[in-house]
Amino acid sequence: MFVDTAKVFIQAGKGGDGAVSFRHEIYVDKGGPDGGDGGKGGNVIFRGSKDVNTLLDFRYKPELKAKPGANGAKRDRRGKSGEDLIVKVPMGTVVRKDGEVIADLVDDLQEAVIAKGGDGGFGNAHFKSSTRQAPKIAELGEPGDTFEAELELKLLADVGLVGFPNAGKSTFLSVVSNARPEIADYAFTTLTPNLGVADIDSSSLLVADIPGLIEGASDGKGLGDAFLRHIERTSVLLHLIDAYSNDVASVYATIRNELQQYSPELASRPEVVALTKIEGLDTDIVQMQLDAIKKVAPNSEVFAISATAHKGLREVLRSLARHVKQAAKARSEEVAEQNDDIVRITLPETAKDLAWKVKKRVDEDGVVYVVSGHKIEKFARRTNFSGYENLNRLRDIMKKMGITHELTRQGAVGNSIVRIGGEDFTLVEQ
């Protein structure tokens, strides 16, 4: 069963908690802290694979969870890192989070970290100093990234076949390639996309056949609108038109309009037009149909072919190969030009990390001061709020970052409620 869209719940592994421990050895009086750090949580990694061609597995397994990191232990033993979860997906898979593309896997064995595992918390051995020789502070491990991802498969092909149902696309693909699509003398025989490799001279073309388009397909009519995504990556379109059509010019214009409505960028791709099924027609009728198409497609190469009789196929394939080669050259030049022109202006990492803000608001708990910012929220996630030493450490960090000063400026006092990352505590220990 071919499936090209799926939703999946992704959860990277939680980091292990740091340990609070002190050395207890014979003849060693008042041994120092030796609590180890927690291990890092496992990542969720997607890997493109040429051996997978559908997203069907994600319909039956809609949750992907990586292993958590192990907690730290005494004698400075660090917890074991959680095992990464590596998930094979078809080449051409696009991964979105909240509608934004976070990965596009187009090559075999290409990998992308979709969700990062949480960092492990520091054990109390990490907090030993000349003034703090017996710390009882240990951090919690951070939670891993957790979200729902939308997966979409877009087939990778050099040539995309477009045309009305029963225009001869599947027959063409079966003759020029190793593909064996279902073929019958009625519309919508093709219900799922098909791929085939066509050899021509010293090159090969990967050809994609999608269900036929009808007028209104871009608005959801017929079957083709659900599969137009599979020709979005193609370098050239081969537009097939049945020679027995009463008005071939109108057929051509209808398909071109549907492509334009779906994606103007797709409609602007190089195009080759082929009049199909000419084996049963007189030469003058074939020429009349060709002339009609050329009037509405003056900038496109137009051929007359018969897949079953193997007429005109070599010329069409050579034209397609030429367009694919030109498109590849244009892409490489564009990438080189973009790399030369890009000017990267970024804030220093420390400036971005240390940025924070305080917002005073009133809710059912009364006046609450909400503190947000990447670095301070990270510290809060790693703080065990049940231990007063851990909480005092967070207060010290806030003071060093200038957050406490801003809270006081906005009217906060000792018993004021401060909220960071969903956790509430008072500004001063009560």
Secondary structure, DSSP 4 states (H G I P E B T S, - for coil): ----EEEEEEEPPPPPPP---B---TT-TT--B-PPPPPPPPPEEEEEETT---SHHHHH--EEEPPPPPPPBTTTBPPPPPPPEEEEEETTEEEEETTEEEEEE-STT-EEEEEPPPPPPPPGGGG--SS-SS----PPPPPPPEEEEEEEE----SEEEE-STTSSHHHHHHHHBS------SSTT---S-EEEEEEETTEEEEEEE-PPP-TTGGGT-TTGGGTGGGGTT-SEEEEEEETT-S-HHHHHHHHHHHHHHH-HHHHTS-EEEEEE-GGGS-HHHHHHHHHHHHHH-TTSEEEE-BTTTTBSHHHHHHHHHHHHHHHHHHHHHHHHHHHHH-------HHHHHH--EEEEEEETTEEEEEEE-HHHHHHHHT--TTSHHHHHHHHHHHHHHTHHHHHHHTT--TT-EEEETTEEEESS--
